[in-house]
Amino acid sequence: MTTTTPAAEAIPATAAASPTAAPSGTVHTVVDSPCGPLTLVAREGGLAGLYMTEQRHRPGDETFGLLDDHPVFEQVVTQLAEYFAGERTGFDLDLRLSGTPFQQRVWSALRDIPYGETVSYGELADVLGQPGASRAVGLANGKNPVGIIVPCHRVIGANGSLTGYGGGLDRKRWLLAFERGAHQPTLI
């Protein structure tokens, strides 16, 4: 499966500096993608964030640290380019995700959802051994700090509807169609 968008061939970095320093060792860069600009955040030698523009629960830019060419970004950019070229269905990156133990469990379970497939919030709660916790799963899903790589876009409503996505329903719809092999132009 491939896409014909020029951005799938390469995801160039763009310059955008953060106005204030974040916690020590936290740095960021901004890259273009077929679904819009993505802010990558590195901390402690791993990827700590991948944020879309106008994303719900997106931290303030001051938390992203200084603009930097951290070595982790090269691997992230390469794997994202492969994903958007239709050559990669999963990611193998060192992640440094900050969240509650429950959020960590949800984010781990998200990585087990196969490429191009979806599960409901209730099904994900069942997988976690917590039937009836679909709302809590939805809240944890919404706080996922590394969208696309931890594929929260693959979670849908019990009736098959596209509900909630931090990057917006248009991006969720685009990502799901892309993973199902639909030929489509760049979203943004």
Accessible surface in RSA format (square Angstrom, percent):
REM  Atomic radii and reference values for relative SASA: ProtOr
REM  Chains: A
REM  Algorithm: Lee & Richards
REM  Probe-radius: 1.40
REM  Slices: 20
REM RES _ NUM      All-atoms   Total-Side   Main-Chain    Non-polar    All polar
REM                ABS   REL    ABS   REL    ABS   REL    ABS   REL    ABS   REL
RES MET A   1    96.20  49.8  38.53  25.5  57.68 137.3  53.56  45.5  42.64  56.5
RES THR A   2   103.07  73.3  82.24  83.4  20.82  49.6  53.02  71.2  50.05  75.7
RES THR A   3    17.82  12.7   3.54   3.6  14.27  34.0   3.84   5.2  13.97  21.1
RES THR A   4   100.09  71.2  72.06  73.1  28.04  66.8  65.94  88.6  34.16  51.6
RES THR A   5     7.85   5.6   4.62   4.7   3.23   7.7   6.50   8.7   1.35   2.0
RES PRO A   6   108.57  79.1  99.74  90.9   8.83  32.1 102.00  84.2   6.57  40.8
RES ALA A   7    23.78  21.9  16.33  25.2   7.45  17.0  22.22  31.3   1.56   4.1
RES ALA A   8     4.11   3.8   2.80   4.3   1.30   3.0   2.80   3.9   1.30   3.4
RES GLU A   9   148.88  85.5 117.11  88.6  31.77  75.6  48.30  93.4 100.58  82.1
RES ALA A  10    59.85  55.0  54.53  84.1   5.32  12.1  57.54  81.0   2.30   6.1
RES ILE A  11     6.96   4.0   0.00   0.0   6.96  16.8   0.35   0.2   6.62  18.0
RES PRO A  12    75.89  55.3  65.52  59.7  10.37  37.7  75.89  62.7   0.00   0.0
RES ALA A  13    66.37  61.0  37.31  57.6  29.06  66.1  37.39  52.7  28.98  76.8
RES THR A  14    55.36  39.4  46.12  46.8   9.24  22.0  48.29  64.9   7.07  10.7
RES ALA A  15    93.87  86.3  59.53  91.9  34.34  78.1  61.73  86.9  32.14  85.1
RES ALA A  16    47.36  43.5  37.05  57.2  10.31  23.5  46.98  66.2   0.38   1.0
RES ALA A  17    85.23  78.4  53.86  83.1  31.37  71.4  54.09  76.2  31.14  82.5
RES SER A  18    12.73  10.8   0.56   0.7  12.17  28.0   2.77   5.9   9.96  14.0
RES PRO A  19   107.81  78.6  67.08  61.2  40.73 148.1  80.08  66.1  27.73 172.3
RES THR A  20    74.90  53.3  68.16  69.1   6.74  16.1  70.90  95.2   4.00   6.0
RES ALA A  21    78.03  71.7  50.94  78.6  27.09  61.6  50.98  71.8  27.04  71.6
RES ALA A  22    19.92  18.3   0.00   0.0  19.92  45.3   5.50   7.7  14.43  38.2
RES PRO A  23    89.62  65.3  75.43  68.8  14.19  51.6  87.83  72.5   1.79  11.1
RES SER A  24   117.26  99.1  81.51 108.8  35.74  82.3  55.39 118.0  61.86  86.7
RES GLY A  25    54.04  66.6   0.00   N/A  54.04  66.6  36.77 100.9  17.27  38.7
RES THR A  26     7.61   5.4   1.49   1.5   6.12  14.6   1.28   1.7   6.34   9.6
RES VAL A  27    21.45  14.1  21.45  19.4   0.00   0.0  21.45  18.6   0.00   0.0
RES HIS A  28     7.04   3.8   7.04   4.9   0.00   0.0   0.88   0.9   6.16   7.2
RES THR A  29     6.45   4.6   6.45   6.5   0.00   0.0   3.25   4.4   3.20   4.8
RES VAL A  30    21.04  13.8  21.04  19.0   0.00   0.0  21.04  18.3   0.00   0.0
RES VAL A  31     0.24   0.2   0.24   0.2   0.00   0.0   0.24   0.2   0.00   0.0
RES ASP A  32    53.49  37.5  53.39  53.1   0.09   0.2  16.67  39.2  36.82  36.7
RES SER A  33     5.65   4.8   0.00   0.0   5.65  13.0   0.00   0.0   5.65   7.9
RES PRO A  34     0.01   0.0   0.01   0.0   0.00   0.0   0.01   0.0   0.00   0.0
RES CYS A  35     0.31   0.2   0.00   0.0   0.31   0.7   0.00   0.0   0.31   0.3
RES GLY A  36     2.45   3.0   0.00   N/A   2.45   3.0   2.45   6.7   0.00   0.0
RES PRO A  37    44.67  32.6  43.62  39.8   1.05   3.8  43.75  36.1   0.91   5.7
RES LEU A  38     0.00   0.0   0.00   0.0   0.00   0.0   0.00   0.0   0.00   0.0
RES THR A  39     6.95   4.9   6.61   6.7   0.34   0.8   1.04   1.4   5.92   8.9
RES LEU A  40     0.00   0.0   0.00   0.0   0.00   0.0   0.00   0.0   0.00   0.0
RES VAL A  41     6.31   4.1   6.31   5.7   0.00   0.0   6.31   5.5   0.00   0.0
RES ALA A  42     0.28   0.3   0.26   0.4   0.02   0.0   0.28   0.4   0.00   0.0
RES ARG A  43    55.84  23.4  55.35  28.2   0.49   1.2  16.58  22.7  39.26  23.8
RES GLU A  44   127.28  73.1  99.20  75.0  28.08  66.9  52.13 100.8  75.14  61.4
RES GLY A  45    42.78  52.8   0.00   N/A  42.78  52.8  23.46  64.4  19.32  43.3
RES GLY A  46     0.00   0.0   0.00   N/A   0.00   0.0   0.00   0.0   0.00   0.0
RES LEU A  47     0.00   0.0   0.00   0.0   0.00   0.0   0.00   0.0   0.00   0.0
RES ALA A  48     6.39   5.9   0.90   1.4   5.49  12.5   0.97   1.4   5.42  14.4
RES GLY A  49     0.20   0.2   0.00   N/A   0.20   0.2   0.20   0.6   0.00   0.0
RES LEU A  50     0.28   0.2   0.00   0.0   0.28   0.7   0.00   0.0   0.28   0.8
RES TYR A  51    19.50   9.1  19.35  11.0   0.15   0.4   5.13   3.9  14.37  17.7
RES MET A  52     3.65   1.9   3.65   2.4   0.00   0.0   3.13   2.7   0.52   0.7
RES THR A  53    48.18  34.3  46.45  47.1   1.73   4.1  40.91  55.0   7.27  11.0
RES GLU A  54   168.02  96.5 127.31  96.3  40.71  96.9  59.51 115.1 108.52  88.6
RES GLN A  55    20.80  11.6  11.05   8.1   9.75  23.2   1.49   3.2  19.32  14.7
RES ARG A  56   121.46  51.0 109.49  55.8  11.97  28.5  64.79  88.6  56.67  34.3
RES HIS A  57    93.78  51.3  58.94  41.0  34.84  89.1  47.36  48.8  46.43  54.0
RES ARG A  58    66.58  28.0  42.00  21.4  24.57  58.5  17.02  23.3  49.56  30.0
RES PRO A  59    46.64  34.0  32.05  29.2  14.59  53.0  44.38  36.6   2.26  14.1
RES GLY A  60    34.05  42.0   0.00   N/A  34.05  42.0  23.56  64.7  10.49  23.5
RES ASP A  61    71.43  50.0  66.99  66.7   4.44  10.5  17.61  41.5  53.82  53.7
RES GLU A  62    85.38  49.0  84.36  63.8   1.02   2.4  33.55  64.9  51.83  42.3
RES THR A  63    57.58  41.0  50.55  51.2   7.04  16.8  50.26  67.5   7.33  11.1
RES PHE A  64     5.18   2.6   5.18   3.2   0.00   0.0   5.18   3.1   0.00   0.0
RES GLY A  65     0.69   0.9   0.00   N/A   0.69   0.9   0.69   1.9   0.00   0.0
RES LEU A  66   106.62  59.4 106.42  76.1   0.20   0.5 106.60  74.9   0.03   0.1
RES LEU A  67    66.22  36.9  43.00  30.8  23.21  58.4  43.00  30.2  23.21  62.5
RES ASP A  68    61.90  43.4  55.07  54.8   6.83  16.1  11.45  27.0  50.45  50.3
RES ASP A  69   130.09  91.1 106.63 106.1  23.46  55.5  37.20  87.6  92.89  92.6
RES HIS A  70    42.59  23.3  39.43  27.4   3.16   8.1  22.07  22.7  20.52  23.9
RES PRO A  71   107.24  78.2  92.08  83.9  15.16  55.1  99.81  82.4   7.43  46.2
RES VAL A  72    12.92   8.5   6.35   5.8   6.56  15.8  12.20  10.6   0.71   1.9
RES PHE A  73     9.68   4.8   9.56   5.9   0.12   0.3   9.68   5.9   0.00   0.0
RES GLU A  74   134.50  77.2 125.26  94.8   9.24  22.0  46.72  90.4  87.78  71.7
RES GLN A  75    85.35  47.7  79.84  58.4   5.51  13.1  28.84  61.4  56.51  42.9
RES VAL A  76     0.02   0.0   0.00   0.0   0.02   0.0   0.00   0.0   0.02   0.1
RES VAL A  77    33.59  22.1  33.59  30.4   0.00   0.0  33.59  29.2   0.00   0.0
RES THR A  78    65.94  46.9  61.30  62.1   4.64  11.1  45.39  61.0  20.55  31.1
RES GLN A  79    10.30   5.8  10.30   7.5   0.00   0.0   2.70   5.8   7.60   5.8
RES LEU A  80     0.05   0.0   0.05   0.0   0.00   0.0   0.05   0.0   0.00   0.0
RES ALA A  81    15.71  14.4  15.05  23.2   0.66   1.5  15.36  21.6   0.35   0.9
RES GLU A  82    51.51  29.6  50.45  38.2   1.05   2.5  17.46  33.8  34.05  27.8
RES TYR A  83     0.28   0.1   0.28   0.2   0.00   0.0   0.28   0.2   0.00   0.0
RES PHE A  84     0.22   0.1   0.22   0.1   0.00   0.0   0.22   0.1   0.00   0.0
RES ALA A  85    17.75  16.3  16.86  26.0   0.89   2.0  17.40  24.5   0.35   0.9
RES GLY A  86    15.27  18.8   0.00   N/A  15.27  18.8   0.38   1.0  14.89  33.4
RES GLU A  87   128.86  74.0  89.46  67.7  39.39  93.8  41.11  79.5  87.74  71.6
RES ARG A  88    58.43  24.5  53.42  27.2   5.00  11.9   9.96  13.6  48.47  29.4
RES THR A  89    80.96  57.6  70.45  71.4  10.51  25.1  36.69  49.3  44.27  66.9
RES GLY A  90    38.38  47.3   0.00   N/A  38.38  47.3  33.85  92.9   4.53  10.1
RES PHE A  91    24.62  12.3   4.19   2.6  20.43  53.2   5.12   3.1  19.50  55.8
RES ASP A  92   109.88  77.0 105.12 104.6   4.76  11.3  27.78  65.4  82.10  81.9
RES LEU A  93    14.52   8.1   0.00   0.0  14.52  36.5   3.17   2.2  11.34  30.5
RES ASP A  94    68.09  47.7  56.43  56.2  11.66  27.6  34.47  81.1  33.62  33.5
RES LEU A  95    31.93  17.8   9.50   6.8  22.43  56.4   9.50   6.7  22.43  60.4
RES ARG A  96    89.70  37.7  83.06  42.3   6.64  15.8  16.04  21.9  73.66  44.6
RES LEU A  97    31.35  17.5  12.49   8.9  18.87  47.4  12.71   8.9  18.64  50.2
RES SER A  98    82.26  69.5  59.92  80.0  22.34  51.5  46.08  98.1  36.18  50.7
RES GLY A  99    37.28  46.0   0.00   N/A  37.28  46.0  13.62  37.4  23.66  53.0
RES THR A 100    73.01  51.9  67.98  68.9   5.04  12.0  69.08  92.8   3.94   6.0
RES PRO A 101   112.03  81.7 105.92  96.6   6.11  22.2 111.20  91.8   0.83   5.2
RES PHE A 102    50.66  25.3  46.65  28.9   4.00  10.4  48.23  29.2   2.43   6.9
RES GLN A 103    31.92  17.8  31.92  23.3   0.00   0.0   4.43   9.4  27.48  20.8
RES GLN A 104    65.74  36.8  61.70  45.1   4.04   9.6  31.23  66.5  34.51  26.2
RES ARG A 105   104.67  43.9  99.09  50.5   5.58  13.3  53.51  73.1  51.16  31.0
RES VAL A 106     0.00   0.0   0.00   0.0   0.00   0.0   0.00   0.0   0.00   0.0
RES TRP A 107     5.09   2.0   4.83   2.3   0.25   0.6   5.09   2.7   0.00   0.0
RES SER A 108    67.46  57.0  60.40  80.6   7.07  16.3  29.24  62.3  38.22  53.5
RES ALA A 109     9.67   8.9   4.27   6.6   5.40  12.3   7.29  10.3   2.38   6.3
RES LEU A 110     0.00   0.0   0.00   0.0   0.00   0.0   0.00   0.0   0.00   0.0
RES ARG A 111    95.71  40.2  69.54  35.5  26.17  62.3  26.08  35.6  69.63  42.2
RES ASP A 112   115.21  80.7  91.23  90.8  23.98  56.7  33.04  77.7  82.18  82.0
RES ILE A 113     8.81   5.0   4.71   3.5   4.10   9.9   6.58   4.7   2.23   6.0
RES PRO A 114    69.62  50.7  58.97  53.8  10.65  38.7  69.62  57.5   0.00   0.0
RES TYR A 115    39.81  18.6  20.90  11.9  18.91  49.2  20.34  15.3  19.48  24.0
RES GLY A 116    15.75  19.4   0.00   N/A  15.75  19.4   5.91  16.2   9.84  22.0
RES GLU A 117    94.15  54.1  90.69  68.6   3.46   8.2  30.31  58.6  63.83  52.1
RES THR A 118    35.70  25.4  13.37  13.6  22.32  53.2   0.46   0.6  35.23  53.3
RES VAL A 119    35.95  23.7  34.66  31.4   1.30   3.1  35.95  31.2   0.00   0.0
RES SER A 120    13.62  11.5  12.82  17.1   0.80   1.9   7.49  16.0   6.13   8.6
RES TYR A 121    33.23  15.5  33.04  18.8   0.20   0.5  26.11  19.6   7.12   8.8
RES GLY A 122    27.47  33.9   0.00   N/A  27.47  33.9  24.22  66.5   3.25   7.3
RES GLU A 123    94.11  54.0  91.12  68.9   2.99   7.1  37.36  72.3  56.75  46.3
RES LEU A 124     4.03   2.2   4.03   2.9   0.00   0.0   4.03   2.8   0.00   0.0
RES ALA A 125     0.04   0.0   0.04   0.1   0.00   0.0   0.04   0.1   0.00   0.0
RES ASP A 126    85.21  59.7  69.58  69.3  15.63  37.0  26.66  62.7  58.55  58.4
RES VAL A 127   114.16  75.1  81.45  73.7  32.70  78.8  89.82  78.0  24.34  66.0
RES LEU A 128    21.50  12.0  10.68   7.6  10.82  27.2  14.66  10.3   6.85  18.4
RES GLY A 129    57.90  71.4   0.00   N/A  57.90  71.4  32.48  89.1  25.42  56.9
RES GLN A 130    70.14  39.2  65.00  47.5   5.15  12.3  22.12  47.1  48.03  36.4
RES PRO A 131   102.04  74.4  79.31  72.3  22.73  82.6  79.63  65.7  22.42 139.3
RES GLY A 132    79.23  97.7   0.00   N/A  79.23  97.7  40.16 110.2  39.07  87.5
RES ALA A 133    20.04  18.4  13.05  20.1   6.99  15.9  20.04  28.2   0.00   0.0
RES SER A 134    44.06  37.2  42.15  56.3   1.90   4.4  10.19  21.7  33.87  47.4
RES ARG A 135   205.35  86.2 197.16 100.5   8.19  19.5  77.05 105.3 128.30  77.8
RES ALA A 136    41.64  38.3  35.99  55.5   5.65  12.8  38.18  53.8   3.46   9.2
RES VAL A 137     0.10   0.1   0.10   0.1   0.00   0.0   0.10   0.1   0.00   0.0
RES GLY A 138    23.12  28.5   0.00   N/A  23.12  28.5  14.26  39.1   8.86  19.8
RES LEU A 139   127.98  71.3 123.49  88.3   4.48  11.3 126.31  88.7   1.66   4.5
RES ALA A 140     3.01   2.8   1.22   1.9   1.80   4.1   2.63   3.7   0.38   1.0
RES ASN A 141     9.49   6.5   7.41   7.2   2.08   5.0   0.17   0.4   9.31   9.0
RES GLY A 142    19.41  23.9   0.00   N/A  19.41  23.9  15.77  43.3   3.64   8.1
RES LYS A 143   100.52  49.0  88.57  54.3  11.94  28.4  36.05  32.4  64.47  68.7
RES ASN A 144     5.29   3.6   0.77   0.7   4.52  10.9   0.77   1.9   4.52   4.4
RES PRO A 145    12.47   9.1  11.40  10.4   1.06   3.9  12.47  10.3   0.00   0.0
RES VAL A 146     0.00   0.0   0.00   0.0   0.00   0.0   0.00   0.0   0.00   0.0
RES GLY A 147     4.59   5.7   0.00   N/A   4.59   5.7   4.59  12.6   0.00   0.0
RES ILE A 148     0.81   0.5   0.00   0.0   0.81   2.0   0.00   0.0   0.81   2.2
RES ILE A 149     4.60   2.6   0.00   0.0   4.60  11.1   0.00   0.0   4.60  12.5
RES VAL A 150     0.10   0.1   0.10   0.1   0.00   0.0   0.10   0.1   0.00   0.0
RES PRO A 151     5.15   3.8   5.15   4.7   0.00   0.0   5.15   4.3   0.00   0.0
RES CYS A 152     9.79   7.4   9.54  10.6   0.25   0.6   0.60   1.5   9.19   9.9
RES HIS A 153     0.00   0.0   0.00   0.0   0.00   0.0   0.00   0.0   0.00   0.0
RES ARG A 154    10.28   4.3  10.28   5.2   0.00   0.0   0.00   0.0  10.28   6.2
RES VAL A 155     0.00   0.0   0.00   0.0   0.00   0.0   0.00   0.0   0.00   0.0
RES ILE A 156    24.21  13.8  24.21  18.0   0.00   0.0  24.21  17.4   0.00   0.0
RES GLY A 157     9.11  11.2   0.00   N/A   9.11  11.2   8.26  22.7   0.85   1.9
RES ALA A 158   103.41  95.1  63.38  97.8  40.03  91.1  64.41  90.7  39.01 103.3
RES ASN A 159   129.27  89.1  86.86  83.9  42.41 102.1  47.44 114.2  81.84  79.1
RES GLY A 160    43.96  54.2   0.00   N/A  43.96  54.2  22.81  62.6  21.16  47.4
RES SER A 161    45.71  38.6  35.14  46.9  10.58  24.4  41.00  87.3   4.71   6.6
RES LEU A 162    48.34  26.9  33.68  24.1  14.66  36.9  33.68  23.7  14.66  39.5
RES THR A 163    56.01  39.8  52.87  53.6   3.15   7.5  53.30  71.6   2.72   4.1
RES GLY A 164    36.28  44.7   0.00   N/A  36.28  44.7  26.30  72.2   9.97  22.3
RES TYR A 165    18.26   8.5   5.84   3.3  12.42  32.3  10.56   7.9   7.70   9.5
RES GLY A 166    11.49  14.2   0.00   N/A  11.49  14.2   4.53  12.4   6.96  15.6
RES GLY A 167     6.05   7.5   0.00   N/A   6.05   7.5   0.26   0.7   5.79  13.0
RES GLY A 168    31.52  38.9   0.00   N/A  31.52  38.9  30.76  84.4   0.76   1.7
RES LEU A 169    71.59  39.9  65.32  46.7   6.28  15.8  65.32  45.9   6.28  16.9
RES ASP A 170    93.69  65.6  88.60  88.2   5.09  12.0  21.55  50.7  72.14  71.9
RES ARG A 171    16.97   7.1  16.82   8.6   0.15   0.4   2.36   3.2  14.61   8.9
RES LYS A 172     0.23   0.1   0.23   0.1   0.00   0.0   0.00   0.0   0.23   0.2
RES ARG A 173   119.58  50.2 118.20  60.3   1.38   3.3  60.16  82.2  59.42  36.0
RES TRP A 174    13.98   5.6  10.02   4.8   3.97   9.3  13.68   7.3   0.30   0.5
RES LEU A 175     0.00   0.0   0.00   0.0   0.00   0.0   0.00   0.0   0.00   0.0
RES LEU A 176     4.72   2.6   4.67   3.3   0.05   0.1   4.67   3.3   0.05   0.1
RES ALA A 177    29.88  27.5  24.14  37.3   5.74  13.1  29.13  41.0   0.76   2.0
RES PHE A 178     4.63   2.3   4.08   2.5   0.55   1.4   4.08   2.5   0.55   1.6
RES GLU A 179     5.56   3.2   0.00   0.0   5.56  13.2   0.00   0.0   5.56   4.5
RES ARG A 180   141.57  59.4 103.79  52.9  37.78  90.0  52.00  71.1  89.57  54.3
RES GLY A 181    43.15  53.2   0.00   N/A  43.15  53.2  15.01  41.2  28.14  63.0
RES ALA A 182    48.78  44.9  33.03  51.0  15.75  35.8  43.04  60.6   5.74  15.2
RES HIS A 183   134.04  73.3 104.18  72.4  29.86  76.4  72.05  74.3  61.99  72.1
RES GLN A 184    24.30  13.6  22.81  16.7   1.49   3.5  11.70  24.9  12.60   9.6
RES PRO A 185   107.05  78.0  97.66  89.0   9.39  34.1 105.61  87.2   1.44   8.9
RES THR A 186    47.37  33.7  30.92  31.3  16.45  39.2  25.75  34.6  21.62  32.7
RES LEU A 187    56.78  31.6  30.75  22.0  26.03  65.4  33.33  23.4  23.46  63.1
RES ILE A 188   114.83  65.3  70.77  52.7  44.07 106.2  99.16  71.4  15.67  42.5
END  Absolute sums over single chains surface
CHAIN  1 A     8703.0       6499.3       2203.6       4980.6       3722.4
END  Absolute sums over all chains
TOTAL          8703.0       6499.3       2203.6       4980.6       3722.4
